[in-house]
Amino acid sequence: MLSKNIEPAIASTKFHSLLAPFGVNPVINQEIFTAIATAYSGADRHYHNLTHILQVLQIINSMRPQAENPAALEFSAWFHDIIYDPKAKDNEEKSAEYATNILKLIKIPSATIDKVAKIILATKTHQAPDNDIDIYIFLDADLSILGASSWEYNIYNRGIRKEYSWLSEAEYRWGRIQVLQKFIEGERIYLTDQIFDAREIKARQNIQTEIESLSAGNIKKI
């Protein structure tokens, strides 16, 4: 896991590299990155932060040979949680709108913009249309933390609890268990064979362990 001190520098390099082929003015490029970094570095961003973005980008990069529109995947990584209010029900819609407006401003091709919006909206339900490999890749990248090591998973679930600190322990336990059970009720969590093979078993183990802990009344200290 990267040091928090170097994450902004690494993130900046990756973002500027993404925009370079599109000929975006460097000044505008920096303004956009600053806005993104500020959003993801808020005091309330305990999981949905730059660490998460860089992790998503890492998975996307590993799946790049299979992607149809790699740029759309990378733009989606940067913008998919740009608007994040745990109490709201329209974060994905607002994030897709934000991304669309910014990408139109810097004249990204319309097909890529449309795909970015489609990908971001798909994160609301984590369901994908058949045969849309880019959405498959992105949803797997977004949920890759579920199949991480137990240590990384515990950091993740503590971060989620902090983001929902306004809920009582009983409310959080009930709601979190509902979310986790939906992940393991289906035939598979991960849509791509590559991520399924690498992370599915561990993801189910992590989720089951958390469900059992929550059911016993245990919540990671915040």
HELIX and SHEET records of a PDB file:
HELIX    1   1 GLU A    7  LEU A   19  1                                  13    
HELIX    2   2 ALA A   20  PHE A   22  5                                   3    
HELIX    3   3 PRO A   26  TYR A   40  1                                  15    
HELIX    4   4 LEU A   50  SER A   62  1                                  13    
HELIX    5   5 ARG A   64  GLN A   66  5                                   3    
HELIX    6   6 PRO A   70  PHE A   79  1                                  10    
HELIX    7   7 ASN A   91  LEU A  105  1                                  15    
HELIX    8   8 SER A  110  ALA A  122  1                                  13    
HELIX    9   9 ILE A  133  ASP A  142  1                                  10    
HELIX   10  10 SER A  144  GLY A  147  5                                   4    
HELIX   11  11 SER A  150  GLU A  163  1                                  14    
HELIX   12  12 GLU A  169  GLU A  185  1                                  17    
HELIX   13  13 ASP A  193  SER A  215  1                                  23    
END                                                                             
